[in-house]
Amino acid sequence: MARPSWINDESHPDLEAHMDQLEHFTQAMADGVIDAGELAKQETNLVAAMKAVEGSLSDDQHAKVTRLLAELAAYSVMRILHELELARVQNAVAAK
């Protein structure tokens, strides 16, 4: 069985299917509000996943995964800010 790709056919990141498999994530997102407890739980899950992988990587693999995580974090922040700006503009136009 082929493993699911991290990238879709249009060469865009495609991790939604992977995230949908995280029950804690889908439960946290269900009400559309992320509270401090849910964020803390996700941080705990992230640290556990990082610890589970980091020790098993060669130096080269570690450098590549570190770059991947940094690029993913940067993309996530930039995407959220972009979507917030789009929503702000749409709300401003709708209010007129």
N, C-alpha and C positions, 0 to 999 in steps of 0.2 A: 504494500500500500504506500503510495506516495505521500510524503508529508506536506501539509498545507504551507504554501508560500507566505512570506511576510509582505510580499509585494503583489499588487493586482496586475491585470493584463495591460493597464494603461501606465504602468511603472509608478504607481502611487503606493504609499504605505497602506497596508491592509491588515490591520490587527484586530478589527472589530469582531470577527468570528472567534478569534482567540480570547478576546475580552469577554465575549458573551458566554464562554465556558466557565468563567469565574463567578460562581454563585454569589459570593460575597459582593462582587461588583454589581451584578444585576439587581440584587436586593437593595443595595445602597442607592442605586440610580432610580429605583422604582417610583419614589415620591418626588423626584426632581430636585431634591435638596440633599446636600452632603453636609452632615453635621460633624463636629469635632471628633466624636467617637468613631465615626465611619472613616474619617481621614486618618486617624491614629491607627485603626485596624489595617488600613491599606498600607500605611508606612511599615507596620510590623510585617505584613505579608511580603512587601518589597524587600526589606532587609533580609528576611529569611530566604527568599529566592536568590538574592545576591550572594549570600553566604554559601548556599548550596552549590552554586556554580563557581564562584571565584577561586576556591582552593583547588579545583580540578583542572584549571586552565594553565596551559604553558604561558610563558611570558608573551609570546607573539599573539596567542589567542586572547590573553588578558588585554593586551593593547587594543586589539580589534573590537572586543566586546565593550571595553571602556569607551571607545570612540562611538560605537553604536548607541550605547546608553546616553552619552552626552548629546548626540545628534537627535535622538528620540525626545529627550527632555527639551531641547531647544525647539524642535518642531512643535511639540505639544504646547509650549508657552506661546510661540508665535501664532499658532493656529487659533488658540483661545482668544488672544488679543485681537486677531484679525476678525474673528466671528463676533466678538463684542463690539468692535468698531462698525461692522456691517449692521448689526442690530441697532446701534445708536443712530446711524444714518437713516435706517428704515423707520425708526420711531420718530425721528425729527421730520421726515418727509410726511409720514402719516398724520402727524399732529397739525400740519398746515392746512 
